[in-house]
């Protein structure tokens, strides 16, 4: 019986990855767990989803070929998935912090400012730190950092996964 499953395109993989990330982020939001350990778990889940998606992109590419290709061909295929996921996730992060959880950064800034005041810092230090946080804690800045971070992580994962698959999987 022939294998009739069609190859997943990088965009298909990226959209599925995004849906997993969105579902978990929204679960954390609706459970009001944004400032707990679950927020950290959501961040690590996104990193794991990125790594898994890069692997699936490279694996699907190899399965569709009749003979092994150059290292850079696999790397490009992994980076396609990572780049698409980074762009889609960046758009979601911007929409999430602008429209869905618009008070998040205000609450985070208030919490961090209170911690600075409790630590007994000088008023000038607190003002300078607060001014810096007002720049960093914005939807635009967070989405930009998300884009850059996922692109860097994606290229790293694509390189490592391609290397490991070629090293330990004969004929890859």
SULCORJO-V551662 format. One record per helix or strand of 3 or more residues. SS is the DSSP state (a for helix, b for strand). FROM is the first residue (numbers start at 1). LEN is the number of residues. Records with the same first field share a line. If there is no record, write none. Layout:
# SULCORJO-V551662
SS->FROM-LEN + FROM-LEN
This chain:
# SULCORJO-V551662
a->10-21 + 37-27 + 71-30 + 104-15 + 123-14 + 139-30
